[in-house]
Amino acid sequence: MDNEKKFALLIDADNVSSKYIEIVTKEAQTLGNVTIRRIYGDWTSSSKNSWKDSLLENSLTPIQQYNYTVGKNSSDSAMIIDAMDVLYTCDVDGFIIVSSDSDFTKLAVRLRESGKRVIGMGESKTPTPFVRACEQFKTLDVLYKNNNQSPKHNSQEHRNTQPERGRRQSQKNQEPEKAPVKDAEPITNLKSVKATIISLLDENSDEDGWMYLSELGNMIQKMYSDFDCRNYGYHKFGKLIESFPELQTRKDDSSNGITKIVLVKKRDD
């Protein structure tokens, strides 16, 4: 589609595990057309072996960046320079920056000042400044943990559909990456989200106490760039709202009987 948004995907391989690649690519594709896909790291290092199978499968262009100083991640400067080059020379509507490094905070601010969307992706350990500098931030380890706990993932069925040789190779490559992320927790805890939701209802509901669910969701997203109802085990915002006993929802139907609008309010005491 001509009006589909174009994004540049920039991945810091020195700072993000390859086990998140499926989540990264899936989330990126929901945003629009990812026209630029680059991944940065020292590809001469054995620590990048887990990434190498993902490069071709996901059309990622590897950018070689040697570590000139031991213990120092040198990919940051290369990503920042490339991001600014893309900003001025390529037709993109936004950037997807995949890293848990706060060094990209200023870059995110600068790109947004130029009117570009900035979507960050990283682990829950990501420093707050970078998280808040992004329009949205996807918490990869939390999504990874929740996806692995989902009952709809049938690993036995998946294994049975693979050729024997491919299955052995897949197990060899993937088994070390399948350990659950035990300590992964949302950056913004559910208690804070709930308190903010109730406060927004008090301030923005109509005279009868009702507020559009979509409007409430947009406000929460703007207040917490890392907010994603999936972080808390819900695939839809409405389901998250229904889990709060203090709140209630109501559906308004259009004239043709198709549900169009959902409203939410605090329950009457």
ABEGO torsion letter per residue (X at the ends): XAABBBBBBBBBAAABBAAAAAAAAAAAAAAEBBABBBBBEBAABAAAAAAAAAAAAAGBBBBBBBBABBGBBAAAAAAAAAAAAAAAABBBABBBBBBABAAAAAAAAAAAAAGBBBBBBBBAABBAAAAAABABBBBAAAAAAAAAABAABBAAAAAAABBAAAAAAAAAAAAAAABBBAABBBABBAAAAAAAAAAAAAAABBAAGBBBAAAAAAAAAAABAABBAAAAGBABAAAAAAABAABBBBBBBBAAGBBABBBBBBBBX
